[in-house]
Amino acid sequence: MLYCLSQIAPQTNQVKIEQIQVHQKQLKKGCARFLMATVIDLAKNNNLHSIFFLIMHHLNFMKNMVFHMLLCLG
């Protein structure tokens, strides 16, 4: 992800901004699929503490990703 953004970040014209938005959508889809698959797997084993930790970690990852994109566009 950081490599993709570092390739896009130097020029912030409209085309580059659209490319970042496409990457962001792809990352969100991938993260959501992975998160759901992992939650389902943990739920089968009744591991609620791990589900809570995973969701909190995922939210923190998304927050950091958005913050990094804003810095790149800065």
N, C-alpha and C positions, 0 to 999 in steps of 0.2 A: 504494500500500500504506500509506504513512504517513498519507495523508488518511483512509483507512478506519479505521485504528487511532485516529487523533485524534478521530474521531466516536464511537468505541465506548468509549474509555478513561475518560472522566469518571465514569461509573457502573459499578461492578464487581459488579453483582448477577449471579445465575446466568444470566439471559437474555443479558446482555452477554458473559459469558465464553463461552457457547455460540456466539454470533455470531463472536467472535474465532476460535474453533476451526474454524468453517466457512470463514472467510476463509483461515485457515492451510492447510486442506486444499486449497482451490482454488488458492492460490498454489503449493503443492508440486506439484500436478498440472501446472499451467502451466509451472513451472520445469523439471520433469522432461521434459516433452514437448519444450520448447525445447532443453534440454541434449542430449537424444538426437538430435534432428534435426541439431543443429550438429556433434556428434561424428561422426555418419554422414557428413555433408558433408565434414568435415575428413579423415576416414579414406579417403574416395575419392581425396583428393589426397595421401595419405601424409604428412600434416602432424602428426606425433606430438607435437612440441613444443607446438603450439597446443592439441592435445587435453588434454595435461597441464595447461597453464596455465588452460584453460577449466574443467576439473574443480576445480582448486584454488580458482579464483575463485568458483565455484558453492558450494563448501563454506563458504567465508568468508561469502558472502551469506546462506546459511541460518543460520549461527551468529549473524550480526548481527540477522537477522529475529527469531529466538527471543529473543535478549537484549532487543530493543526491546519485544517483547510482554510479557516479564516486568516490564520497567520500567513499562509502561502499567498492568499489573495491580497493581503494587506498592502 
